[in-house]
Amino acid sequence: MIWQHVYDPLQNFALSTIAAGIPVAVLLAALAFFHMRAHYAAGLALLIGIGIAVSIFGMPADMAVKAAGYGIAAGLFPIGWIVLNIIFLHRLTTLNGYFKVLQNSISGITEDRRLQLLLVAFCFGAFFEGAAGFGTPVAVTGAILIGLGFSPLAASGLALIANTAPVAYGALGAPVIALSAVTGLDLHDLSSMIGRQLPFFSLLVPFWLIWAFAGRRGMAEIWPAILVTGVSFAIPQFVVSNYHGPWLVDVIASIISMGSLVLFLKVWQPKQVWRTVAFANYHDDSLKDVVHDEVPTHDATGARISVVKAWMPWALLSILVFIWGTPWFKKLLDAIWSYRYPIPGLDTMIMKMPPVVKEPVLEAAVYNFNVLSMAGTGIIVSAILAGFLMGYSVRQLVKEYWETIKLVRFSLMTICAMFAVGYLTRYSGLDATLGLAFALTGAFYTLFGTMLGWLGVALTGSDTAANVLFGSLQKTTAEQLGLSPILMASANSSGGVMGKMIDAQSIVVAATATKWSGHEGDILRYVFFHSVVLAMLVGGVVSLQAYVYPFTLMVVGG
């Protein structure tokens, strides 16, 4: 029997909205205020969410359990698969001394921690966001930053802040492609519109990142390098998104930005070089001076490790992840083997109702176990190849992989539980109720519609998922209010990127990559302010584009 969404089950929309928000509020409060371990907090939020979905929103109990199970599977593959394998590669390079040499090579470009942060977190992270997305950039850059001497809090929080402006075009444009699919709006129009919103923030975020780390004075000391980084990313982001499409925006922009920064640092260095991590914006004295064990800078044969050899595992990772992300290679691997499993009793058994959609739509629930084409598989292949090239035997690789599984087991549990909450809210209609609350804001919808995208990513952990979730609602509401559907659908994606730093999955990935599991609440508190303010600034830009000349000229079709 088909079950239909009910968005105001209490016949009082304010109370229904409060009820819909309880699971998310419990999760955030448990992490940020009660310092609960993340897997316990997520489990508690899941149980409460199931209770609310069943008892208040009328979702059949078996559907609620199946939706949660679907989320657990989706959390393990592909997200958990990425985290497990990137930590495995990092572990191999650390134990063999390669990572220490890589750290020194980055210091060779610049010893200044602020400039290292720009290079690694913003530029390098944007490349991985564009090539793979779905947690890869935070895992990679967090691991590198912790190896460079950043504290766990800084490595986690700053990696999350940096991973914002590139997110809308992550995984070779997947969020924009999904947005076009669910709204029926032209793909190139959406790509162009997002590319007229985010370049402002591609220029702003590097400044914001360094300010969050080093304070205003520390930021001012290296403003030329920050400007070079931002401009050399923002301009290609605009050009590629407007004149080519969404597929290679981040990849091209990140390579140009990285190259521009490195070349600029050959002719310019700050007068004061910051070689420590105990700076103005560190509020927890216990985290200021983190001592890392020294590892040998020799490989298994005792030969001195060259810089080229030290970068080899990460270069191999970049190449393979990029190849794995290309559509033709994904199709090739999926043709070899993939398994689609329609979840019985859930697939096409739930109907999404107006006004979230124009006409009633049955929700699909098909788990696509395309493990060969998942980004995590590209990572494990690169890790194994790099392991052999670094001198590891098969037996050693198996042993270290098992040790890695033990290391990240609680984080994998947390990721699965977080996804279970996200999928439950989606299939129960709780997230749609929250979305409709934003849609009641009338003339202020340009701001609140942008914040709706922020909320969607904060809940689901994915700009792609948030676009699928709220894209149609954005289009429908914009049409009702006389706004450009392309503008507001794009605002959903642009606003969503700022929610990426506070979504629970990303925080767990960051905590795992920096070996700081159990401190997810500390990370959330560190980034929450930045997330909210940046999202509101995106809303401000969207409002200007909607109402204020000459910004209105930037609206595609406007």
NUVEXPA-546143 format. One record per residue (C-alpha): residue in one letter; z, x, y; residue number from 0. Coordinates in Angstrom, 2 decimals. Layout:
N
 residu      pz      px      py num
      A       Z       X       Y NUM
...
END
This chain:
558
 residu      pz      px      py num
      M    0.00    0.00    0.00   0
      I   -1.02    1.35    3.41   1
      W    1.82    1.89    5.90   2
      Q    1.11    1.53    9.63   3
      H    2.75    3.59   12.36   4
      V    5.23    1.76   14.56   5
      Y    5.85    3.57   17.84   6
      D    8.61    1.33   19.25   7
      P   10.64    0.28   16.22   8
      L   13.78   -0.48   18.28   9
      Q   11.90   -2.80   20.66  10
      N   13.15   -0.59   23.45  11
      F   10.83    2.30   24.14  12
      A   13.49    4.50   25.72  13
      L   15.75    4.18   22.67  14
      S   12.82    4.68   20.30  15
      T   11.86    7.86   22.17  16
      I   15.41    9.17   21.96  17
      A   15.48    8.45   18.22  18
      A   12.14   10.24   17.74  19
      G   13.43   13.31   19.53  20
      I   16.68   13.66   17.57  21
      P   15.34   15.93   14.76  22
      V   13.87   18.38   17.26  23
      A   17.00   18.25   19.42  24
      V   19.19   18.95   16.38  25
      L   17.02   21.90   15.40  26
      L   17.07   23.47   18.86  27
      A   20.78   22.84   19.38  28
      A   21.69   24.25   15.96  29
      L   19.77   27.43   16.73  30
      A   20.57   27.93   20.39  31
      F   24.13   26.65   20.75  32
      F   25.76   26.55   17.33  33
      H   24.25   29.85   16.14  34
      M   23.37   28.33   12.78  35
      R   21.19   30.37   10.45  36
      A   17.60   29.27   10.89  37
      H   17.05   28.06    7.33  38
      Y   20.19   25.94    7.50  39
      A   19.24   24.56   10.94  40
      A   15.75   23.65    9.75  41
      G   17.12   22.07    6.60  42
      L   19.56   19.97    8.62  43
      A   16.82   18.86   11.02  44
      L   14.62   17.95    8.06  45
      L   17.29   15.78    6.44  46
      I   18.03   14.02    9.73  47
      G   14.30   13.60   10.37  48
      I   13.76   11.97    6.99  49
      G   16.69    9.65    7.65  50
      I   15.32    8.57   11.04  51
      A   11.74    8.21    9.75  52
      V   12.88    5.98    6.89  53
      S   15.72    3.98    8.44  54
      I   14.41    3.49   11.99  55
      F   10.63    3.95   11.92  56
      G   10.25    2.21    8.57  57
      M    8.40    4.97    6.74  58
      P    8.59    4.55    2.95  59
      A   11.01    7.13    1.54  60
      D    8.52    8.51   -0.98  61
      M    5.99    9.10    1.82  62
      A    8.60   10.89    3.91  63
      V    9.45   13.21    1.03  64
      K    5.78   13.86    0.29  65
      A    5.06   14.60    3.95  66
      A    7.90   17.12    3.96  67
      G    6.60   18.65    0.72  68
      Y    3.13   18.92    2.24  69
      G    4.67   20.78    5.17  70
      I    6.53   23.16    2.86  71
      A    3.29   24.04    1.09  72
      A    1.48   24.52    4.40  73
      G    4.32   26.70    5.67  74
      L    4.17   29.01    2.67  75
      F    0.38   29.24    2.76  76
      P   -1.00   30.37    5.16  77
      I    1.92   31.26    7.50  78
      G    4.43   32.68    5.02  79
      W    1.58   34.53    3.34  80
      I    0.78   36.27    6.64  81
      V    4.39   37.22    7.34  82
      L    5.07   38.55    3.85  83
      N    2.00   40.76    3.79  84
      I    2.23   42.14    7.31  85
      I    5.84   43.15    6.67  86
      F    4.69   44.77    3.42  87
      L    2.13   46.88    5.30  88
      H    4.68   47.80    7.96  89
      R    7.15   48.79    5.25  90
      L    4.59   51.06    3.58  91
      T    3.74   52.85    6.81  92
      T    7.40   53.26    7.73  93
      L    8.52   54.68    4.40  94
      N    5.65   57.17    4.32  95
      G    6.10   58.45    7.87  96
      Y    2.81   57.08    9.18  97
      F    4.46   54.61   11.53  98
      K    6.48   57.32   13.24  99
      V    3.29   59.23   14.03 100
      L    1.67   56.04   15.31 101
      Q    4.63   55.54   17.64 102
      N    4.23   59.09   18.91 103
      S    0.51   58.57   19.46 104
      I    1.19   55.54   21.64 105
      S    3.74   57.62   23.51 106
      G    0.95   60.19   23.92 107
      I   -1.03   57.66   25.93 108
      T    2.07   56.91   27.96 109
      E    5.78   57.44   27.44 110
      D    6.58   54.59   29.77 111
      R    8.04   51.64   27.85 112
      R    6.55   49.14   30.28 113
      L    3.03   50.45   29.77 114
      Q    3.54   50.60   26.01 115
      L    4.53   46.95   26.20 116
      L    1.30   46.07   28.00 117
      L   -0.78   48.00   25.51 118
      V    0.88   46.72   22.35 119
      A    2.23   43.24   23.09 120
      F   -0.48   41.97   25.43 121
      C   -3.71   43.83   24.60 122
      F   -3.24   44.59   20.89 123
      G   -1.56   41.24   20.30 124
      A   -4.44   39.37   21.94 125
      F   -6.86   41.02   19.54 126
      F   -4.91   39.81   16.51 127
      E   -4.56   36.35   18.07 128
      G   -8.31   36.16   18.51 129
      A   -9.08   37.49   15.05 130
      A   -6.49   35.69   12.95 131
      G   -3.92   33.70   14.96 132
      F   -1.28   31.73   13.04 133
      G    1.60   34.17   13.47 134
      T   -0.30   37.42   12.91 135
      P   -0.03   38.85   16.47 136
      V    3.72   38.33   16.79 137
      A    4.32   39.84   13.36 138
      V    2.22   42.92   14.10 139
      T    3.32   43.59   17.67 140
      G    6.96   42.81   16.95 141
      A    6.96   45.38   14.15 142
      I    5.30   48.00   16.35 143
      L    7.63   47.40   19.29 144
      I   10.74   47.69   17.13 145
      G    9.36   50.97   15.82 146
      L    8.82   52.23   19.35 147
      G   12.51   51.78   20.09 148
      F   12.66   48.33   21.65 149
      S   15.72   46.33   20.73 150
      P   15.28   43.44   18.28 151
      L   15.78   40.92   21.08 152
      A   13.24   42.58   23.37 153
      A   10.69   43.20   20.60 154
      S   10.91   39.58   19.48 155
      G   11.11   37.85   22.85 156
      L    8.53   39.98   24.63 157
      A    6.05   39.71   21.77 158
      L    6.40   35.93   22.03 159
      I    5.93   35.89   25.82 160
      A    2.84   38.10   25.55 161
      N    1.32   35.85   22.90 162
      T    0.50   32.98   25.26 163
      A   -2.70   33.26   27.30 164
      P   -4.86   34.17   24.26 165
      V   -3.57   31.34   22.03 166
      A   -6.05   28.63   23.06 167
      Y   -8.92   30.71   21.67 168
      G   -6.97   32.06   18.70 169
      A   -8.36   32.44   15.19 170
      L  -11.95   32.67   16.48 171
      G  -11.71   29.56   18.62 172
      A  -10.12   27.27   16.02 173
      P   -7.97   25.27   18.52 174
      V  -10.98   24.44   20.71 175
      I  -13.15   23.59   17.72 176
      A  -10.45   21.25   16.42 177
      L  -10.04   19.66   19.86 178
      S  -13.75   18.93   20.01 179
      A  -13.70   17.45   16.52 180
      V  -10.88   14.96   17.18 181
      T  -12.00   13.91   20.67 182
      G  -15.77   13.89   20.26 183
      L  -16.06   15.87   23.51 184
      D  -18.61   18.65   23.82 185
      L  -17.37   21.96   22.39 186
      H  -18.90   24.09   25.13 187
      D  -17.53   21.81   27.87 188
      L  -14.04   22.14   26.45 189
      S  -14.41   25.91   26.03 190
      S  -15.59   26.20   29.64 191
      M  -12.80   24.02   31.04 192
      I  -10.05   25.91   29.21 193
      G  -11.74   29.08   30.43 194
      R  -11.29   27.83   34.00 195
      Q   -7.57   27.22   33.52 196
      L   -6.24   30.12   31.49 197
      P   -7.69   33.12   33.39 198
      F   -5.09   32.43   36.12 199
      F   -2.44   33.00   33.47 200
      S   -4.22   35.90   31.81 201
      L   -3.70   37.59   35.17 202
      L   -0.15   36.28   35.62 203
      V    1.30   36.81   32.12 204
      P    1.13   40.66   32.15 205
      F    3.12   40.64   35.42 206
      W    5.51   38.05   33.98 207
      L    5.93   40.07   30.79 208
      I    6.92   43.25   32.61 209
      W    9.17   41.32   35.00 210
      A   10.96   39.75   32.02 211
      F   11.52   43.22   30.59 212
      A   12.07   45.46   33.59 213
      G   12.88   43.22   36.53 214
      R   11.04   42.88   39.83 215
      R   11.44   46.51   40.89 216
      G   10.38   47.85   37.52 217
      M    7.33   45.61   37.62 218
      A    6.38   46.68   41.14 219
      E    6.36   50.35   40.12 220
      I    3.48   49.82   37.69 221
      W    1.58   46.98   39.39 222
      P   -1.79   48.84   39.39 223
      A   -1.75   49.12   35.59 224
      I   -0.67   45.50   35.22 225
      L   -3.46   44.38   37.52 226
      V   -6.05   46.36   35.55 227
      T   -4.78   44.83   32.32 228
      G   -4.84   41.26   33.62 229
      V   -8.14   41.41   35.47 230
      S   -9.95   43.14   32.62 231
      F   -8.76   40.36   30.28 232
      A   -9.19   37.37   32.61 233
      I  -12.76   38.08   33.68 234
      P  -14.18   38.46   30.14 235
      Q  -12.13   35.42   29.08 236
      F  -13.84   33.34   31.78 237
      V  -17.33   34.72   31.17 238
      V  -17.32   34.45   27.38 239
      S  -15.70   31.01   27.29 240
      N  -18.14   29.60   29.86 241
      Y  -21.38   31.27   28.82 242
      H  -21.00   31.87   25.09 243
      G  -18.36   29.65   23.51 244
      P  -14.83   29.76   22.10 245
      W  -15.38   31.98   19.05 246
      L  -15.07   35.55   20.40 247
      V  -13.22   35.00   23.68 248
      D   -9.99   36.79   22.72 249
      V  -11.61   39.49   20.64 250
      I  -13.96   40.61   23.42 251
      A  -11.41   40.19   26.22 252
      S   -8.69   42.12   24.35 253
      I  -10.96   45.04   23.50 254
      I  -12.14   45.31   27.12 255
      S   -8.56   45.01   28.41 256
      M   -7.22   47.59   25.96 257
      G  -10.02   50.04   26.75 258
      S   -9.64   49.53   30.50 259
      L   -5.89   50.17   30.39 260
      V   -6.22   53.31   28.27 261
      L   -8.94   54.73   30.57 262
      F   -6.91   53.85   33.65 263
      L   -3.85   55.63   32.27 264
      K   -5.89   58.82   31.94 265
      V   -6.11   58.99   35.72 266
      W   -2.91   57.21   36.74 267
      Q    0.72   57.30   35.62 268
      P    3.79   55.85   37.38 269
      K    5.97   58.14   39.41 270
      Q    9.04   57.10   37.45 271
      V    8.60   57.02   33.67 272
      W   10.89   54.67   31.75 273
      R   11.66   56.27   28.41 274
      T   14.60   54.08   27.36 275
      V   14.94   50.37   26.75 276
      A   18.21   49.70   28.61 277
      F   16.78   48.11   31.73 278
      A   17.52   45.47   34.33 279
      N   16.81   42.34   32.33 280
      Y   18.91   43.20   29.28 281
      H   21.89   40.87   29.29 282
      D   23.37   41.77   25.92 283
      D   24.94   45.22   26.09 284
      S   25.22   45.38   22.32 285
      L   21.42   45.47   22.10 286
      K   20.68   48.11   24.67 287
      D   20.71   51.25   22.60 288
      V   19.41   50.54   19.14 289
      V   19.29   53.65   16.99 290
      H   16.53   53.76   14.40 291
      D   16.61   56.05   11.39 292
      E   14.24   58.96   11.66 293
      V   11.54   59.01    9.00 294
      P    9.57   62.03    7.86 295
      T    6.20   62.70    9.47 296
      H    4.69   63.95    6.23 297
      D    2.82   61.96    3.64 298
      A    3.53   61.91   -0.09 299
      T    1.80   65.27   -0.63 300
      G    3.79   66.96    2.11 301
      A    0.73   67.36    4.33 302
      R    1.17   66.87    8.04 303
      I    0.09   63.38    9.10 304
      S   -2.65   63.33   11.74 305
      V   -2.90   60.67   14.42 306
      V   -6.13   59.44   12.84 307
      K   -4.39   58.99    9.48 308
      A   -1.45   57.24   11.15 309
      W   -3.74   54.69   12.80 310
      M   -5.80   54.25    9.65 311
      P   -3.73   51.41    8.11 312
      W   -3.77   49.42   11.36 313
      A   -7.46   50.09   12.02 314
      L   -8.17   48.95    8.47 315
      L   -6.04   45.87    9.08 316
      S   -7.91   45.07   12.32 317
      I  -11.31   45.38   10.67 318
      L  -10.46   43.32    7.61 319
      V   -8.61   40.61    9.53 320
      F  -11.57   40.29   11.88 321
      I  -13.99   40.03    8.95 322
      W  -11.72   37.50    7.25 323
      G  -11.75   35.40   10.41 324
      T  -15.52   35.10   10.73 325
      P  -16.87   31.67    9.72 326
      W  -19.58   33.02    7.39 327
      F  -17.11   35.15    5.42 328
      K  -14.64   32.28    5.18 329
      K  -17.39   30.06    3.78 330
      L  -18.35   32.77    1.30 331
      L  -14.80   33.14    0.01 332
      D  -14.24   29.38   -0.09 333
      A  -17.43   29.03   -2.13 334
      I  -16.04   31.53   -4.63 335
      W  -12.76   29.65   -5.01 336
      S  -10.73   27.12   -3.10 337
      Y   -8.77   24.09   -4.19 338
      R   -8.41   20.85   -2.26 339
      Y   -5.57   18.62   -3.41 340
      P   -5.36   15.09   -1.96 341
      I   -1.66   14.29   -1.99 342
      P   -1.24   11.06   -3.99 343
      G    0.65    8.34   -2.18 344
      L    0.15   10.07    1.18 345
      D   -3.56   10.82    1.63 346
      T   -5.23    7.89    3.47 347
      M   -2.09    5.80    2.95 348
      I   -0.79    6.05    6.53 349
      M   -2.58    4.41    9.44 350
      K   -2.35    5.80   12.96 351
      M   -2.44    2.90   15.39 352
      P   -3.48    2.25   19.03 353
      P   -2.75    3.28   21.73 354
      V   -2.50    6.75   20.20 355
      V   -6.06    6.22   18.97 356
      K   -8.67    3.71   20.12 357
      E   -8.97    2.11   16.69 358
      P   -6.74    2.30   13.60 359
      V   -7.36    5.54   11.70 360
      L   -6.20    6.51    8.22 361
      E   -4.42    9.85    8.12 362
      A   -5.76   12.39    5.66 363
      A   -3.30   14.49    3.65 364
      V   -5.34   17.00    1.70 365
      Y   -3.80   20.39    0.97 366
      N   -6.51   23.03    1.11 367
      F   -5.38   26.00   -0.96 368
      N   -8.16   28.33    0.18 369
      V   -6.06   31.41   -0.46 370
      L   -9.04   33.80   -0.67 371
      S  -10.10   33.07    2.92 372
      M   -6.58   32.99    4.41 373
      A   -5.81   35.69    6.96 374
      G   -2.85   36.76    4.82 375
      T   -5.22   37.72    2.02 376
      G   -7.13   40.00    4.37 377
      I   -3.79   41.55    5.29 378
      I   -2.70   42.14    1.69 379
      V   -6.10   43.67    0.85 380
      S   -5.78   46.02    3.81 381
      A   -2.19   46.86    2.81 382
      I   -3.18   47.72   -0.75 383
      L   -6.16   49.84    0.34 384
      A   -4.04   51.58    2.97 385
      G   -1.31   52.11    0.38 386
      F   -3.68   53.93   -1.93 387
      L   -5.06   55.99    0.95 388
      M   -1.50   56.93    1.93 389
      G   -0.79   58.20   -1.58 390
      Y    1.16   55.30   -3.12 391
      S    0.75   54.59   -6.82 392
      V    0.28   51.12   -8.28 393
      R    3.85   51.18   -9.55 394
      Q    5.19   52.11   -6.10 395
      L    3.17   49.35   -4.43 396
      V    4.49   46.74   -6.84 397
      K    8.06   47.96   -6.32 398
      E    7.78   47.87   -2.53 399
      Y    6.15   44.44   -2.59 400
      W    9.08   43.09   -4.55 401
      E   11.48   44.70   -2.08 402
      T    9.53   43.04    0.75 403
      I    9.83   39.63   -0.91 404
      K   13.60   40.08   -1.13 405
      L   13.70   41.18    2.50 406
      V   11.88   38.11    3.87 407
      R   13.01   35.43    1.39 408
      F   15.23   33.58    3.87 409
      S   12.56   33.75    6.54 410
      L   10.04   32.24    4.13 411
      M   12.49   29.46    3.39 412
      T   12.90   28.85    7.11 413
      I    9.15   28.76    7.77 414
      C    8.69   26.22    4.99 415
      A   11.50   24.03    6.31 416
      M   10.15   24.21    9.87 417
      F    6.73   23.10    8.72 418
      A    8.33   20.31    6.73 419
      V    9.91   19.01    9.95 420
      G    6.59   19.28   11.80 421
      Y    4.61   17.45    9.13 422
      L    7.28   14.78    8.79 423
      T    7.21   14.02   12.52 424
      R    3.42   13.85   12.41 425
      Y    3.06   11.51    9.45 426
      S    6.01    9.32   10.45 427
      G    4.70    8.85   14.00 428
      L    7.78   10.36   15.66 429
      D    5.62   12.85   17.55 430
      A    3.26   10.09   18.73 431
      T    6.22    8.17   20.15 432
      L    7.20   11.26   22.14 433
      G    3.60   11.64   23.25 434
      L    3.39    8.06   24.47 435
      A    6.49    8.64   26.57 436
      F    4.62   11.36   28.44 437
      A    1.65    9.04   28.90 438
      L    3.74    6.62   31.00 439
      T    3.87    8.98   33.97 440
      G    0.82    7.61   35.83 441
      A   -0.36    9.80   38.72 442
      F    1.87   12.60   37.46 443
      Y    0.10   12.59   34.13 444
      T   -1.75   15.80   34.95 445
      L    1.62   17.57   34.85 446
      F    3.19   15.61   32.03 447
      G   -0.01   15.57   29.97 448
      T    0.00   19.35   30.14 449
      M    3.64   19.34   29.07 450
      L    2.62   17.10   26.18 451
      G    0.45   19.94   24.87 452
      W    3.44   22.23   25.32 453
      L    5.59   19.83   23.31 454
      G    2.94   19.56   20.62 455
      V    2.84   23.30   20.01 456
      A    6.62   23.57   20.23 457
      L    6.85   20.94   17.48 458
      T    3.98   22.01   15.23 459
      G    3.83   25.75   15.88 460
      S    0.06   25.63   16.36 461
      D   -2.25   24.97   19.29 462
      T   -4.79   23.76   16.74 463
      A   -2.32   21.25   15.30 464
      A   -1.22   20.10   18.76 465
      N   -4.84   19.49   19.73 466
      V   -5.39   17.48   16.57 467
      L   -2.18   15.60   17.19 468
      F   -2.59   14.68   20.87 469
      G   -6.27   15.33   21.67 470
      S   -7.37   11.73   21.25 471
      L   -4.34   10.47   23.17 472
      Q   -5.18   12.80   26.06 473
      K   -8.76   11.57   26.15 474
      T   -7.79    7.88   25.99 475
      T   -5.06    8.18   28.63 476
      A   -7.33   10.14   30.98 477
      E   -9.97    7.45   30.76 478
      Q   -7.38    4.76   31.51 479
      L   -6.12    6.68   34.57 480
      G   -9.57    7.62   35.89 481
      L   -9.13   11.33   35.14 482
      S  -11.64   13.63   33.48 483
      P  -11.19   13.44   29.68 484
      I  -12.41   17.03   29.40 485
      L   -9.84   18.17   31.96 486
      M   -6.89   16.55   30.20 487
      A   -8.01   17.42   26.67 488
      S   -8.31   21.03   27.85 489
      A   -4.90   20.78   29.53 490
      N   -3.44   19.88   26.15 491
      S   -4.63   23.20   24.77 492
      S   -3.87   25.27   27.89 493
      G   -0.38   23.82   28.24 494
      G    0.17   24.23   24.54 495
      V   -0.14   28.00   24.69 496
      M    3.15   28.20   26.59 497
      G    4.91   26.26   23.84 498
      K    3.91   28.92   21.34 499
      M    6.79   31.19   22.30 500
      I    9.47   28.58   21.52 501
      D    8.08   26.99   18.38 502
      A   10.45   27.58   15.51 503
      Q    7.87   29.12   13.21 504
      S    6.88   31.79   15.73 505
      I   10.52   32.61   16.41 506
      V   11.17   33.03   12.68 507
      V    8.09   35.25   12.35 508
      A    9.31   37.37   15.27 509
      A   12.83   37.64   13.84 510
      T   11.46   38.66   10.46 511
      A    9.05   41.24   11.87 512
      T   11.85   42.87   13.86 513
      K   14.31   42.66   10.95 514
      W   16.61   40.43   13.01 515
      S   16.78   37.35   10.84 516
      G   19.77   35.20   11.62 517
      H   19.42   35.66   15.39 518
      E   16.72   33.08   15.97 519
      G   18.97   31.23   18.42 520
      D   19.28   34.36   20.57 521
      I   15.51   34.69   20.68 522
      L   15.09   31.02   21.58 523
      R   17.52   31.31   24.49 524
      Y   15.73   34.46   25.67 525
      V   12.28   32.85   25.87 526
      F   13.01   29.18   26.64 527
      F   13.10   29.53   30.43 528
      H    9.85   31.49   30.46 529
      S    8.16   28.90   28.27 530
      V    9.13   25.89   30.40 531
      V    8.31   27.46   33.76 532
      L    4.95   28.83   32.65 533
      A    4.01   25.46   31.13 534
      M    4.87   23.71   34.41 535
      L    2.71   26.23   36.27 536
      V   -0.19   25.36   33.97 537
      G    0.47   21.72   34.83 538
      G    0.31   22.64   38.51 539
      V   -3.09   24.26   38.08 540
      V   -4.36   21.20   36.18 541
      S   -3.06   18.93   38.95 542
      L   -4.93   20.98   41.56 543
      Q   -8.09   20.74   39.50 544
      A   -7.66   16.97   39.24 545
      Y   -6.82   16.12   42.85 546
      V   -7.27   18.99   45.33 547
      Y  -10.52   20.30   46.76 548
      P  -11.99   22.92   46.10 549
      F  -10.20   23.17   42.73 550
      T  -11.84   19.89   41.73 551
      L  -15.18   21.74   41.72 552
      M  -13.94   23.68   38.69 553
      V  -13.76   20.57   36.52 554
      V  -16.55   20.50   33.97 555
      G  -18.54   17.31   34.53 556
      G  -16.27   16.51   37.48 557
END
